[in-house]
Each structure stands twice: as structure tokens, then as C-alpha cells.
């Protein structure tokens, strides 16, 4: 996978931590809380690699939630904290109403232009939370419409 970084200007644009939620799920949520909102996932995919163990709850081809911890951490599944939310549909949104299907210009109007990045042929704008390892990513198509939103917490 090739990642290319573009300069979006000299000034970095941040998003507030309060915006790091999709459908009410974000960094301080547990998997028990996720299930209390969305029910049981259609599928669970467990992983234990690179000193990290966790599970991805797949609710549909367009919505999933991942939680993880250290590979030796005995935290039970219900108590694992969310580290990733992936949305490819317009049925959920962020606290400020950002969702798939709207023009990216809406995001830029609220938060400025984030760091423009590209993975193969997919372009996205990354908005970190200042002084954290969390960010919100907005993937856009050639017309500037949001096609996917990802909340991510990097290790």
C-alpha cells in the first residue's frame, strides 16, 4: 500500500475531541456500550498481532467498530475501548452532523482543510485532535463528496 502526503498549507487544522464520535461511538466508549446502542454485530473478527489484540465488530459492509489493547492485557471484550469507527453510509453522523454523502466543503468550512493524504487512488483529509493520537478522516470522491468517515486512534 502506497501512502502519499500532500501539503495542505503551512497551518495544521485540528478537530476538537468532542467531534471524535460517529453515531455516538468514539474513543471513550467500550464495546459493551457499542452493543447497547447497535446490538450484537453481524460478525466479529478477532486479531492478535504486533503486540496488539482486539476485535472488529462488523455491523454491515458499511459500518464497523474496532477495539484493541495490548496483546498481554487481560481486559475482557466488554471493557475494551473503541479505537476505530468506520462509516461508508449516511445513516450515522458526527456530533456536528457531518456524514457520508455531503460535500467535503462542509467540513472545510467548519474546520479548515485537513492534511490531504492519498492511499493508492483514494484521497482523504486527516484531522487530528491536538496532543493526542486520535484523528478523523474524511475520504472524498473526485466530485468532493464524502464517501467514508473513519475515526482512528493510532498506536
SVG drawing of the C-alpha trace seen along z (x, -y; Angstrom):
<svg xmlns="http://www.w3.org/2000/svg" viewBox="-30 -28 35 42">
<polyline fill="none" stroke="black" stroke-width="0.4" points="0.0,0.0 1.5,-3.3 0.7,-6.4 1.4,-9.9 1.2,-13.0 0.2,-16.4 0.8,-19.7 -2.5,-21.4 -0.8,-24.6 1.6,-25.5 -1.0,-25.6 -2.3,-22.3 -6.1,-22.1 -7.4,-20.3 -10.8,-18.9 -12.0,-19.1 -12.0,-15.8 -15.8,-16.2 -16.1,-15.7 -14.4,-12.2 -17.6,-10.3 -19.6,-8.6 -23.2,-7.5 -22.4,-8.3 -19.4,-6.0 -15.9,-7.2 -12.7,-7.0 -14.1,-6.7 -16.7,-4.1 -16.5,-0.4 -17.7,2.5 -20.4,3.1 -21.6,-0.5 -21.5,0.1 -23.7,3.2 -26.1,1.3 -26.6,-1.1 -26.4,1.1 -27.0,4.6 -24.8,7.6 -22.7,7.3 -23.3,9.5 -19.7,10.7 -16.7,10.4 -13.2,10.6 -10.6,11.2 -6.9,10.3 -3.7,10.7 -0.7,9.3 2.2,6.9 1.7,6.8 -2.0,5.8 -5.1,7.9 -8.7,6.8 -11.9,7.3 -13.7,5.7 -17.5,5.6 -18.9,5.7 -22.5,4.5 -22.8,4.3 -20.5,3.8 -20.7,0.0 -20.3,-0.2 -17.8,1.4 -16.3,0.6 -12.9,1.9 -11.4,2.0 -8.0,3.1 -5.5,3.3 -2.0,4.8 -1.6,8.4 -0.9,9.4 -3.7,7.1 -6.4,9.4 -9.2,6.7 -12.4,8.6 -14.1,7.9 -16.9,5.8 -14.4,3.4 -12.2,2.9 -12.1,-0.7 -13.1,-1.7 -10.1,-2.7 -11.7,-2.8 -15.1,-3.5 -15.6,-3.1 -18.7,-4.5 -19.5,-4.3 -23.2,-5.2 -25.2,-8.3 -27.3,-6.7 -24.9,-8.0 -23.1,-11.2 -20.7,-13.1 -21.8,-15.4 -21.8,-18.4 -23.8,-16.5 -21.1,-15.5 -21.9,-12.4 -21.2,-10.4 -22.8,-11.9 -22.3,-15.6 -19.8,-17.9 -16.3,-17.9 -16.6,-21.7 -18.9,-21.5 -16.1,-20.0 -13.6,-22.5 -15.9,-25.4 -16.1,-24.2 -12.6,-23.1 -10.4,-24.3 -8.7,-21.9 -7.1,-19.0 -3.9,-17.2 -4.6,-15.9 -3.4,-12.3 -3.7,-9.6 -3.5,-5.8 -3.3,-4.3 -6.1,-6.1 -8.1,-7.1 -7.9,-10.7 -8.7,-11.7 -8.3,-14.6 -7.0,-13.9 -8.0,-16.0 -6.0,-15.1 -7.0,-16.0 -4.3,-18.2 -1.9,-16.5 -3.5,-13.0 -3.1,-10.1 -6.8,-10.4 -8.0,-11.7 -11.0,-11.9 -10.5,-11.0 -12.8,-12.1 -12.5,-10.2 -13.7,-12.0 -14.5,-11.2 -13.5,-13.2 -16.5,-15.4 -15.6,-16.4 -18.3,-14.3 -17.5,-12.4 -17.6,-8.6 -16.3,-7.4 -15.6,-8.7 -13.1,-7.0 -12.4,-7.8 -9.0,-6.3 -6.7,-6.0 -3.1,-5.2 -0.7,-3.3"/>
</svg>
